[in-house]
Amino acid sequence: MNIRMGGQIFAQVEIPLLWGDRAVIQDQKGRLSIIDLGGAEARAEIIGDQPAPGVEYVPLEVGFEIRKNGEALYRFDPEEKRLTGVGLRLPECVLGRYETRIGSNRFSGSFVSGFAIGIAVSEDGIGMGVRMPEKLAKLVV
């Protein structure tokens, strides 16, 4: 995949941003889609800034909250492209037009090429240009 996202350029990258077990991708119109890769099969949670069909969610004043079995996982603000972990213990992620902010870290104008994952975010930290974790389901785009 070759894509410009959040001010970064990703060339020959399978997943531009992996937020925990969730692949975050952006279309040509700037809309985000989020796919949960943590199960046996990949499952879309957000498609084009909207909750995916069949996903459990609760509308908020701004955006919505994705849930699983009634438990809040994360919140998504489609206007600011902001992901906020609730049950997921992940740092907040904002995909701005010119930069990506993950927690207090800001990335702008980076170029990541030839890796499975461009930016990987976990409870333990952030990595750029990493290999695909073995436990993840296969993302087919």
C-alpha positions, 0 to 999 in steps of 0.5 A, spaced: 500 500 500 502 506 498 498 512 501 499 519 505 496 519 511 496 524 517 502 528 514 506 521 513 508 518 506 507 510 507 510 506 501 510 499 500 507 498 507 501 493 509 498 497 514 500 504 515 498 505 522 496 499 527 493 502 534 493 496 538 490 490 534 487 495 530 489 497 523 487 504 521 487 506 514 485 512 510 481 513 503 482 518 498 477 523 501 480 523 508 475 518 511 478 513 516 476 505 517 478 501 522 479 494 522 480 489 528 485 484 527 485 481 534 481 475 532 481 469 528 478 473 522 479 481 521 473 485 522 471 492 520 469 496 526 469 503 522 468 504 515 469 511 512 468 515 518 462 511 520 460 505 525 461 498 520 454 494 519 453 490 525 458 493 530 456 495 537 456 503 538 453 508 542 453 515 539 456 521 543 455 528 542 461 528 538 463 522 534 461 515 537 464 509 542 465 502 539 463 497 544 464 490 545 459 486 549 456 492 552 464 494 554 467 501 551 473 499 547 474 506 544 471 513 542 472 516 535 471 523 533 470 523 525 471 531 525 478 531 528 480 524 526 481 522 534 481 515 537 481 515 544 482 508 548 477 507 553 477 499 555 483 499 550 489 502 554 492 505 548 494 512 547 490 517 544 491 518 536 490 524 532 491 523 524 491 531 522 492 533 515 499 535 516 501 531 522 500 525 526 499 525 534 500 519 538 500 521 546 505 526 546 509 524 540 508 528 534 510 525 527 510 530 521 513 529 514 515 522 515 517 517 510 516 509 511 517 504 506 518 497 505 515 495 512 509 491 514 507 496 519 508 504 518 507 506 525 505 501 531 502 503 537 501 499 543 500 499 551 508 499 551 510 505 546 510 506 539 515 503 533 516 505 526 517 501 520 516 494 524 514 487 522 507 484 522 505 481 529 504 473 528 497 473 532 494 478 528 489 476 522 490 477 515 488 484 513 486 484 505 485 490 502 
